[in-house]
Amino acid sequence: MARIDYYFATLSPYCYLAGTRLEEVAARNGAQINYKPFDIIQGFGRTGGVPPKERHPSRIEYRAQELTRQAKKLGLPFNLKPAHWPTNGAPAAYAFIAAQNAGGGDLGQLAHAITRACWAEEKDIADDGVIRACLTEVGFDADLADSGLLLGAETYTRNLEDAVEAGVFGAPFYIVEGERFWGQDRLDDLDLYLQGKL
C-alpha cells in the first residue's frame, strides 16, 4: 500500500482549497495518508521562502488573483482577507495531532473544517471554542482540544524538521515514494502517479 505523507498547515488557504480531494485520491488508489501538520511560517524561513505579507507587491497581487480564481473554479466559498488571519495555527494543529492519536473521527474532514473555519467562516482557529466545534463536527471528542498539548507541540516541531529534510517548502505538499507534489493543483498529478501513469 502506498503511503502519502501530507504536509499541511492549518493557516494555509491552499490547504483549504484542497478540500477533501486528497482523501478521494487515496481511496481510489488504495493509498494511506500520513497527516503531518507543520508550521508553514517557520518552514518558509528554513527553505528560502517568505511569509505572504513580506513578499513583493507583484507576488501579493498574483496570490490574491489566483486564490480567488481557484476558489471559484472549485465552487468553494472564500474570503481573501479573513477577519482572523494571520493567527496562531499551533492550537488547531495540536488538536489535530491529538485527534490523530485518539482516532474515532475523520481526519480529512477535520483538516478541511479547520481551514474552512478560517478562510470561509470568519472564525479564529486559535480559539478553543472554534477548535472544539471543528472536532465535534467530524466525529471527535471536543476535549481533544485541551489534551496532549506537550505531545502535540513535540510532534508539530518534529513535523517541521521532517518537512525541511524531505524538501517541503510550502503547503499543501504531498510526498509518496520520494515523489513530491506541491499545491492543491497537483492532486491530479498525484492521482496519475499512484495509478502508474506518471
N, C-alpha and C positions, 0 to 999 in steps of 0.2 A: 504493500500500500504506500503510495506517495505521501509525503508529509510536506505541507506548505507552512513555512514559517511566515507568519503575518505580523509585520511590524506596523503598528498603528498608533496614532496619537489622539487622545480624547479631544484635543483642541483643533484638530485638522478639518477644514471644510471639505477637503478632498476625500477624507475617510467617510465623512457624512455622505458625500455624493456616491461613494461606492455602494451604499445601501447594504443589502444582503446578497449581492451578486457573487461574492467570493464563496459564500456557503452553497449557492446554487451550482457554481463551477465544481466545487469539491464533491458535492453529492453526485453530480453527473459522472464524475471520473473516479469515484471511489477513493478519494483522497482525504487525508486527515489534516485538520487545521491546528497549528500550534500558535495560539494568540500570544503576542509579545508587545503589550503596551509599553511605550518608552517616551522619554522626554524629548520631544522634537526640537525644542528651542536649544537645549544643550547639544543635541545632535547636529544642528546647523553649525554651531560653533566648532564642533570637533571635526567636521567634514568639509569645511570651506564655504559653507552657506551663510546667509544672514537672515535674521528674522524679517518677516514681511515689512514691518514699519521702517526698517533701516535700508530697504532696497532703493535702487534708483527709481525716480518717478515713472519712467517708461515701463519698468517691470511691475510696479504697483498698478499702473493703469491697465496693463495687459492682464494681470491676475484678476482684476475686477471684471473685465470683459469676459474672460474665459470662464470664471466661476459662474457668472450669470448665464452664459450660453449653455454650459454643461448642465446646470440645474434645469433649464427649460427643456433641453434635449431629453433628460431623464424623467421629466414630469415631477420633480421634487420641489416642494416649497423651499424658498431660500431667502435669507436676509443677508445681504452683503456686509452690512455693518450692524451685527447683533449688539444688543444692549450690554451684554456681559462677555465681551471679548476685547482684548485678551483677559483671561482669568487664570487661576491656578488649576491646571489639569491634573495634578497629582492626586487629590482626593478621589476623583472619579476613577482614576487608574488603579488606585489601591483597592477600591471597592470591586472593580472588575477582577483583579487578581484574587481577592477573597472569594468571589463568586466562582472563578475558575477552579479554585482549590476545593470549594464546597460541592460543586455540581448541583444538579437539580433544576436547571433552567437553560435558556437558550443564549449562549454567549454571542452569537452573531447578532441576534436581536438586541442584546444588551449594548454591544458596541454601537449599533445604529441608534438606539434610544438615547444614549448619552450624547452622541454628536448631533442628533436631531434636536435635542433639548436646547443646545447652544445655537445652532445655525438656522432653525426654523421656528422655535417656540419661545425665543426671548427669555430663556432661563439660564441661571448661573450654575454651571456644572461643578462649581466648588462648594455649592450649598448642600448641606446634609439632607435637607428635605427633598431636593431635586434628585439627588443620587438615590435616596431610598425609594422614591417613586419610580425611577428607572428600573431598579432591581425588581420591585414588585410587579411591574408591568409585564416582565418577561419570565416570571416564574421563580425568582429567587427570593430568599428571606431578606427583608429590608434591613435587618440588624447586621447584615454583612457590611453595611456602610461603615460600621464602627468596630469591626473585628479584624484581627490580623494586620494591624497597621504597620507594625515593625516588619513583618514578613512582606507586606505589600511594598514598603519602602525599599527593602533589600532587593526584591525581585525587579522593581522598577529601575533601580540603579544597574542591576546586572543586565537587564534587557538593553539598556543604553550601551553598555560595554559590548554586548553581543552584536548589537546593531552596527556599531563602528567597525568591529572586527570583521563582520560579514559584508561590509561595503555598502551599508544602508546610508542614504543621505537625505531621505525625505519620507513622506508618508502619504498614502499607504504604500507599503513596499512588501512584495511577495517574493520569497525565495523557495525554490524546490529543486533538489538535486544540484545545487550550485548555480542554477539559472536564476537571474534576478529580473524582476519586473517592477518598474516604478510607476505608480499612478493608477488611479481607478480606470483610466482609459486604456490600460494594458491588460485588463481582465480577459478580454477576448483572446489575446495572445497567450496568456496563461492557460486558458482553456484548450487552445490548439496544441500547446506544448504537452499538456497532460494526455492529450489524445494521440501523441506521437507524430503530429503533423508539422511541428516546428522544431 
